Amino acid sequence: MTKLAGRVTPALLAILVVAILAALPLGRLVVTALVGPSGIDFAPLLARLMRSATQKAIFNTLDTSLFGALLALAIGAPFAFLVALTDMPLRRAQGFLLLLPLMIAPQVTALAYMQLLGPSSALLGTFGFAPAPGTANPLLGRGGIILLYGVQHAPIVFITLRAGLTALPRDYVEAARAAGARPWRVLLDVIVPLLRPYFVAALALAFVSGVGNFGIPALLGMPANYFTLATLIYQQLAGNGPSVLPQVAMLSLVIAAIAIAGIALQSLGQSKAGFAIARGMPARFALKTWGWPAAITGLTLIGIILILPLLALVTTSLVPAYGVRLSLATVTLDNYAEVLLRQASTTRAFFNSFYLSGLAALILALSAVPVALGLRHLPSRARSGLHGLVDLPYALPGIVLAIACILLFLRPLPLIGSLYNTPWIILVAYLMRFAALALRPVDAALGQIPPQMSEAAAAAGAGSWRRFTTITLPLAAPAAVAGALLVFMSAFNELTVSALLWSNRNETLGVILFSLDEAGLSTQASAIAVVTVLVVVVLLLILNRLGSRLPAGVLPWR
């Protein structure tokens, strides 16, 4: 009986945590949007969909997300093949660099490209190539959004296809090569057909990421009066306040429906990717004399899509005013001093982001091991379902979760009151959104612990708590730390959720960067962006050092 209780209690606690972090907010959103006094009513939703502004936003969302996903596929697929299947020099370094756009906040990416190609670009101006002052930024509107979706989501394609290539049946490839097929014939006739499910999954994931992206269309679309569903919700809620919550809840359901359709397509693609033959290390193709040309081509492309925009960001942060050319006479660190030391709102935003992100990372790191352990006490179907429920707030667009949190915490709750207009609503939203990032590596680590270790300790008389503290926790701790760092990185630069949840004196870095750019203070916004990128790079290097102690797949570039 005691043993049964020891098994049930962790499982029940895990179920409770999952229900609070995932089922409760999303359930509240559905109830507000669809359930009226007489029950479920789709009429308000249909009436909302008939409005021209909504229809235009839906079309823009689908259009930019689809073409952005196709561009991401065109960028990410060649890198996946070269890194996973060839002996190209510096392939691990290229894989690491290609993942950086995914780790950098979308609004930072948008700001960097705007500073690179916009009028009076400090970087291009240094070499005399800057567009004339007063000309329109070529990135504003549909084309710029698609371009940046492609850049931002190419790492998703790279990770997905590389996973497929790693799982590729080596027997098929070796048989084709033994039959005398040239490498390009093996690629086209054997590898690409086997990878079709992964292509579908990669395209679907990139599409879903575009549907939920707020930072890029906010900076590139809103100034040109080009709205996606995410920016339309933001505009309506920012302009009208909580009075339009039922209407924006309906729009959030539309976004959620589009995203869930994409997630279902991705799941369908990966479900068809089972290989019957034993897997091993992927067969490597020798590039011979083409090795270094391929490496230089890859590095050049990475330099264009990543390094040049970041350099533009740095040069803009080092000039006293936007439009001033960078030179020894104009270079200054005053923008950094302003945002880090002098300006109350920016220094407060740095503190808030560090504090809220760090607290979310700490809470999730401490809870990930017991929750993952509790889920492992459940039957496999129930465990898979609950893991999918935890993944849902992360997979769905952040704007959907933000609306759900407002609906959930707007009215006072027993014991805690109302969390609306407090920093704690942002913290709770971070816990809900990034729980999956903390849970995945820990679950993978627990799956690699031999059950014989716990069984031997139990036979020696060790109780469940002692086995947990002396065996399970030490072995899962590196994965919990890695998950915490991933949570911190994701929350530190986050804008999509906090754009709707922040209040006076509770600004985050994503919000303050967006506000500074809207106010025309591009040099200060660039200084903040550079600091956030440096923080992300440092954390990525720390994660890379932890890589040898982590389960396979936690760090996608290794």
C-alpha positions in Angstrom: 0.0 0.0 0.0 2.8 2.4 0.9 4.6 1.6 -2.3 1.4 2.3 -4.3 0.9 5.6 -2.5 4.6 6.5 -3.3 3.8 5.9 -6.9 0.5 7.7 -7.1 1.5 10.8 -5.2 4.2 12.0 -7.6 2.0 11.3 -10.5 -0.9 13.2 -9.1 1.4 16.2 -8.3 2.7 16.1 -11.9 -0.9 16.0 -13.3 -1.8 19.0 -11.1 1.2 21.0 -12.2 0.4 20.3 -15.9 -3.2 21.2 -15.4 -2.3 24.6 -13.8 0.4 25.4 -16.4 -1.4 24.3 -19.5 -5.0 23.2 -19.3 -6.3 26.0 -17.0 -5.2 29.1 -19.1 -6.1 27.6 -22.5 -9.4 26.3 -21.1 -10.2 29.8 -19.8 -9.6 31.3 -23.3 -11.9 28.8 -25.0 -14.7 29.4 -22.5 -14.5 33.2 -22.9 -14.4 33.1 -26.7 -17.1 30.5 -27.3 -19.3 29.9 -24.3 -22.1 32.3 -23.8 -25.1 32.4 -21.4 -26.9 29.7 -23.5 -23.8 27.5 -24.1 -21.4 27.2 -27.0 -22.0 29.9 -29.6 -20.0 30.2 -32.8 -22.0 33.2 -34.1 -19.8 35.9 -32.5 -16.7 34.2 -33.9 -18.1 33.9 -37.4 -19.2 37.6 -37.3 -15.7 38.6 -36.2 -14.2 36.6 -39.1 -16.4 38.4 -41.6 -14.9 41.8 -40.9 -12.5 43.0 -43.6 -9.7 43.9 -41.2 -9.7 40.4 -39.7 -9.9 38.7 -43.1 -6.9 40.8 -44.3 -4.9 40.0 -41.2 -5.7 36.3 -41.6 -4.5 36.4 -45.2 -1.4 38.3 -44.3 -0.6 35.8 -41.5 -1.0 32.8 -43.8 0.8 34.5 -46.7 3.9 35.6 -44.8 4.1 32.4 -42.7 3.9 30.2 -45.8 6.5 32.0 -47.9 8.7 32.6 -44.9 8.6 28.9 -44.2 9.6 28.1 -47.8 12.5 30.6 -47.6 13.6 29.0 -44.3 13.5 25.6 -46.1 15.7 27.0 -48.9 18.2 28.3 -46.3 18.2 25.5 -43.7 18.1 22.4 -45.9 21.5 22.8 -47.7 23.1 23.4 -44.3 21.5 20.3 -42.8 22.8 18.1 -45.7 26.3 19.6 -45.6 26.7 19.4 -41.8 25.1 16.0 -41.3 26.2 14.1 -44.4 29.6 15.5 -45.5 33.1 16.0 -44.2 32.9 19.8 -44.8 35.4 21.7 -42.7 34.1 23.7 -39.8 30.7 22.1 -40.1 30.1 22.1 -36.3 30.9 25.8 -36.1 28.5 26.5 -39.0 25.8 24.5 -37.3 26.3 26.6 -34.1 26.3 29.9 -35.9 23.2 29.0 -38.0 21.3 28.4 -34.7 22.0 31.9 -33.4 19.0 33.6 -35.2 16.7 31.2 -33.4 18.2 32.1 -30.0 18.1 35.9 -30.7 14.7 37.6 -30.1 12.7 38.3 -33.3 12.5 42.0 -32.5 16.3 42.2 -32.2 16.6 40.5 -35.6 14.2 42.9 -37.1 16.0 45.9 -35.6 19.3 44.7 -36.8 18.1 44.3 -40.4 16.4 47.7 -40.3 19.7 49.3 -39.2 21.6 47.5 -41.9 19.4 48.4 -44.9 17.5 51.4 -43.7 18.2 55.0 -44.7 21.3 56.5 -43.0 22.6 53.1 -42.0 25.6 53.6 -39.8 27.4 50.6 -41.2 26.8 51.2 -44.9 27.3 55.0 -44.3 30.8 54.2 -43.1 31.6 52.9 -46.6 29.5 55.4 -48.5 26.7 52.9 -49.5 23.9 54.1 -47.2 20.5 55.0 -48.8 19.7 58.6 -49.0 18.1 60.1 -45.8 14.3 60.2 -46.0 13.9 57.2 -48.3 11.7 54.4 -47.1 13.2 51.3 -45.5 13.0 48.5 -48.1 12.1 46.0 -45.3 8.9 47.6 -44.3 5.8 45.5 -45.2 5.3 42.0 -46.7 8.6 41.4 -48.3 10.7 42.3 -45.3 8.6 40.1 -43.0 8.9 37.1 -45.3 12.7 37.7 -45.6 13.2 37.8 -41.8 10.8 34.9 -41.2 13.1 32.9 -43.5 16.2 33.9 -41.6 14.7 33.5 -38.2 13.2 30.1 -38.8 15.9 28.5 -41.0 17.4 27.0 -37.8 14.1 25.2 -37.1 14.4 23.6 -40.6 18.1 22.8 -40.0 17.4 21.1 -36.6 14.5 19.0 -38.0 16.2 17.8 -41.1 19.5 17.1 -39.3 17.5 14.9 -36.9 16.1 13.0 -39.8 19.5 12.7 -41.5 21.0 11.3 -38.2 18.2 8.7 -38.1 18.6 7.8 -41.7 19.1 4.0 -42.4 22.7 3.8 -43.3 22.1 0.5 -45.1 20.1 2.1 -47.9 22.8 4.7 -48.5 25.7 2.2 -48.4 23.8 -0.2 -50.8 23.3 2.6 -53.3 26.9 3.6 -53.1 28.1 0.0 -53.4 25.9 -0.3 -56.6 28.0 2.5 -58.1 25.5 5.4 -57.7 27.1 8.8 -57.7 26.6 10.9 -54.5 24.1 13.2 -56.1 22.1 10.3 -57.4 22.1 8.8 -53.8 20.9 12.1 -52.5 18.1 12.5 -55.0 17.0 8.9 -55.3 17.5 7.6 -51.8 18.0 10.3 -49.1 15.4 12.9 -50.2 12.5 10.4 -50.6 13.3 9.0 -47.2 13.3 12.5 -45.7 10.0 13.6 -47.1 8.2 13.3 -43.8 10.9 15.5 -42.2 10.6 18.0 -44.9 6.8 18.2 -44.1 7.6 18.5 -40.4 10.2 21.2 -40.9 8.0 23.3 -43.2 5.1 22.9 -40.7 7.2 24.0 -37.7 8.5 27.0 -39.6 5.0 27.9 -40.7 3.7 27.7 -37.1 6.6 29.9 -35.9 5.6 32.5 -38.4 2.0 32.4 -37.4 3.0 33.2 -33.8 5.8 35.7 -34.5 5.1 39.1 -33.1 8.4 41.0 -33.0 9.1 40.9 -36.7 5.6 42.1 -38.0 5.4 44.6 -35.2 8.6 46.4 -36.2 8.3 45.8 -40.0 4.5 45.6 -40.5 2.8 48.0 -38.2 4.7 51.2 -39.4 3.5 50.3 -43.0 -0.1 49.5 -41.8 0.5 45.8 -42.6 -1.1 43.7 -39.9 -1.0 40.0 -39.1 -3.3 38.4 -36.6 -0.8 38.9 -33.8 -0.3 42.6 -34.4 -4.0 43.2 -35.0 -4.7 41.7 -31.5 -2.0 43.9 -30.0 -3.3 47.0 -31.7 -6.9 46.4 -30.6 -6.0 45.5 -27.0 -3.5 48.4 -26.6 -6.1 50.9 -28.0 -9.2 49.7 -26.2 -8.0 47.9 -23.1 -9.7 44.9 -21.3 -13.1 45.9 -22.8 -12.3 44.1 -26.0 -11.1 40.9 -24.3 -14.0 38.7 -25.7 -13.3 39.9 -29.2 -9.5 39.4 -29.0 -10.1 36.0 -27.4 -11.9 35.0 -30.5 -9.1 36.2 -32.7 -6.7 34.3 -30.4 -8.7 31.1 -31.1 -8.2 31.7 -34.8 -4.5 31.9 -34.4 -4.5 28.9 -32.2 -6.6 26.9 -34.8 -4.1 27.8 -37.5 -1.1 26.9 -35.3 -2.7 23.6 -34.2 -3.3 22.7 -37.8 0.4 23.3 -38.5 1.4 21.3 -35.4 -0.9 18.4 -36.5 0.8 18.4 -39.9 4.2 18.4 -38.3 3.2 15.4 -36.1 1.7 13.6 -39.1 5.0 14.1 -41.0 7.1 12.8 -38.1 4.8 9.9 -37.5 5.5 8.7 -41.0 9.2 9.0 -40.5 9.8 5.6 -38.9 12.6 3.7 -40.4 12.5 -0.1 -40.2 16.2 -0.7 -40.7 18.7 -0.3 -37.9 20.1 3.2 -37.6 23.6 4.2 -37.1 25.8 7.2 -37.7 24.9 8.8 -41.0 27.1 7.9 -44.0 29.5 10.7 -44.8 30.2 11.8 -48.3 33.7 13.0 -49.0 33.7 16.5 -50.6 37.4 16.2 -51.5 38.4 19.4 -53.3 34.9 20.9 -52.8 35.2 20.8 -49.0 36.7 24.2 -48.4 34.7 26.0 -51.2 31.5 24.6 -49.6 32.7 25.7 -46.2 33.6 29.2 -47.4 30.2 29.5 -49.2 28.4 28.5 -46.1 30.3 30.9 -43.9 29.7 33.7 -46.5 26.0 33.1 -46.4 26.0 33.1 -42.5 28.0 36.3 -42.6 25.4 37.9 -44.8 22.3 36.8 -42.9 23.8 37.0 -39.4 27.1 38.8 -39.0 26.3 41.9 -41.2 23.0 42.7 -39.4 24.7 42.3 -36.0 27.5 44.6 -37.2 24.9 47.1 -38.3 23.4 46.9 -34.8 26.7 47.5 -33.1 27.7 50.4 -35.4 24.3 52.1 -34.8 24.8 51.7 -31.0 28.2 53.4 -31.2 27.1 56.7 -33.0 25.6 59.7 -31.1 22.5 59.9 -33.3 20.9 57.8 -36.1 22.2 58.9 -39.5 25.7 59.9 -38.2 28.5 58.1 -39.9 30.8 56.0 -37.7 34.3 57.3 -37.4 37.0 57.9 -34.8 35.5 61.3 -34.2 31.9 60.1 -33.7 32.3 56.8 -32.0 30.8 56.9 -28.5 29.6 54.6 -25.7 27.1 57.1 -24.5 24.1 55.0 -25.7 25.3 52.1 -23.4 25.7 54.5 -20.5 22.3 55.9 -21.1 20.4 52.6 -21.2 22.5 50.8 -18.5 23.0 53.6 -16.0 21.0 56.8 -16.6 17.6 56.1 -18.0 15.2 54.8 -15.3 12.9 52.8 -17.6 15.8 50.9 -19.3 17.7 50.1 -16.2 14.4 48.9 -14.6 13.7 46.8 -17.7 17.1 45.1 -17.4 16.4 44.4 -13.7 12.9 43.1 -14.5 14.1 40.9 -17.3 16.9 39.4 -15.3 14.7 39.0 -12.2 11.6 37.5 -13.9 13.6 35.3 -16.3 16.0 34.1 -13.6 13.1 33.4 -11.2 11.2 31.5 -13.9 14.3 29.5 -14.8 14.9 28.6 -11.1 11.3 27.6 -10.4 11.2 25.4 -13.5 14.6 23.9 -12.8 13.6 22.9 -9.2 10.3 21.5 -10.3 11.3 19.8 -13.6 12.9 16.7 -11.9 9.9 15.8 -9.6 7.4 16.6 -12.3 9.2 14.5 -15.0 9.6 11.7 -12.4 5.9 11.9 -11.6 4.9 11.7 -15.2 7.0 8.6 -15.6 4.9 6.8 -13.1 1.9 7.1 -15.4 0.9 4.8 -18.3 2.6 5.6 -21.6 -0.5 7.0 -23.2 -1.3 9.3 -20.3 2.3 10.4 -20.1 2.4 11.2 -23.8 -0.8 13.2 -23.6 0.4 15.2 -20.6 3.7 15.9 -22.3 1.8 17.2 -25.3 -0.3 19.4 -23.1 2.8 20.9 -21.6 4.2 21.5 -25.1 1.0 23.3 -26.1 1.6 26.7 -24.5 5.1 26.7 -26.0 4.0 25.6 -29.4 1.1 28.0 -29.6 1.7 31.7 -30.4 2.7 33.7 -27.3 -0.1 36.2 -28.0 -2.7 33.4 -27.4 -1.1 32.6 -24.0 -1.0 36.3 -23.1 -4.7 36.7 -23.7 -5.4 33.6 -21.7 -3.4 34.9 -18.8 -5.2 38.2 -18.9 -8.6 36.4 -18.8 -7.4 34.1 -16.0 -5.9 36.8 -13.7 -7.9 39.9 -14.5 -10.4 39.3 -11.7 -9.2 38.8 -8.1 -8.5 35.2 -7.2 -8.9 33.7 -3.7 -5.9 34.4 -1.4 -3.7 36.1 -4.1 -6.1 38.7 -5.5 -5.6 40.0 -9.1 -2.3 39.5 -10.8 -3.2 41.9 -13.6 -0.9 45.0 -13.8 1.7 43.3 -11.6 5.0 41.6 -12.6 3.7 38.3 -11.3 1.4 37.8 -14.3 4.5 37.9 -16.5 6.2 35.4 -14.3 3.3 33.0 -14.4 3.1 33.4 -18.2 6.8 32.6 -18.4 6.3 29.5 -16.3 3.4 28.3 -18.5 5.1 29.1 -21.8 8.6 27.7 -21.1 7.8 24.7 -18.9 8.4 22.4 -21.9 11.9 23.7 -22.3 12.8 22.8 -18.7 11.0 19.4 -18.8 12.3 18.0 -22.1 16.0 17.6 -21.2 15.2 16.3 -17.7 12.8 13.7 -19.1 15.5 12.6 -21.6 18.0 12.4 -18.7 15.7 10.3 -16.6 15.1 7.9 -19.5 18.9 7.2 -19.6 19.2 6.3 -15.9 19.4 2.5 -15.6 16.5 1.2 -13.5 18.9 -1.3 -11.9 20.6 1.5 -9.9 17.4 2.4 -8.1 16.4 -1.2 -7.7 19.8 -2.0 -6.1 19.5 0.9 -3.7 16.0 -0.2 -2.7 17.3 -3.7 -2.1 19.9 -2.2 0.2 17.2 -0.5 2.2 17.2 3.0 0.8 13.8 4.7 0.8 12.3 6.6 -2.1 13.5 10.0 -0.8 17.0 8.8 -0.4 17.1 7.2 -3.8 15.8 10.4 -5.3 18.4 12.6 -3.6 21.4 10.3 -4.1 20.7 8.8 -7.5 18.0 10.5 -9.6 18.7 14.1 -8.7 22.5 14.1 -9.2 22.2 12.4 -12.5 19.4 14.6 -13.8 20.9 17.9 -12.4 23.0 18.8 -15.5 19.9 18.4 -17.7 17.9 20.6 -15.2 20.6 23.3 -15.4 20.6 23.1 -19.2 16.8 23.5 -19.2 17.0 26.4 -16.9 19.5 28.2 -19.2 17.3 27.6 -22.1 14.3 29.0 -20.2 16.3 32.1 -19.2 17.5 32.7 -22.7 14.0 32.4 -24.1 12.4 34.6 -21.4 15.1 37.2 -21.2 14.5 38.5 -24.8 10.8 37.7 -24.9 8.3 40.2 -26.3 5.3 38.3 -27.6 3.9 37.5 -24.2 5.1 40.6 -22.2 3.9 43.0 -24.9 0.3 42.5 -23.6 1.1 41.8 -20.0 3.5 44.6 -19.0 2.4 47.5 -16.9 3.9 50.7 -15.5 7.3 50.1 -13.9 7.1 46.4 -15.0 8.7 46.8 -18.4 10.8 44.0 -19.8 13.7 44.4 -22.3 11.6 43.3 -25.3 9.0 45.9 -24.5 11.4 48.7 -23.9 13.4 47.9 -27.1 10.1 48.0 -29.1 9.1 51.3 -27.4 12.5 53.0 -28.0 12.4 52.1 -31.7 8.8 53.4 -32.0 10.0 56.6 -30.4 12.8 57.0 -32.9 15.6 56.3 -30.4 17.2 53.7 -32.6 20.7 54.1 -31.2 19.5 53.4 -27.7 17.4 50.5 -28.9 20.4 49.1 -30.7 22.5 49.4 -27.5 20.0 47.3 -25.6 19.8 44.8 -28.5 23.6 44.4 -28.5 23.7 43.7 -24.7 20.9 41.0 -25.0 22.8 39.3 -27.9 25.9 39.2 -25.8 24.0 37.6 -22.9 22.6 35.0 -25.2 26.0 34.2 -26.7 27.6 33.8 -23.3 24.8 31.5 -22.2 25.1 29.4 -25.4 28.8 29.0 -24.7 28.1 27.8 -21.2 25.5 25.3 -22.6 28.1 24.1 -25.1 30.5 23.4 -22.3 27.8 21.4 -20.5 27.2 19.4 -23.7 29.2 16.3 -22.9 27.1 15.8 -19.7 23.7 16.2 -21.4 21.4 13.7 -23.1 21.6 13.5 -26.8 19.4 16.0 -28.6 19.3 18.7 -25.9 21.8 20.8 -27.7 20.9 20.6 -31.4 24.3 21.9 -32.7 26.2 19.0 -31.1 
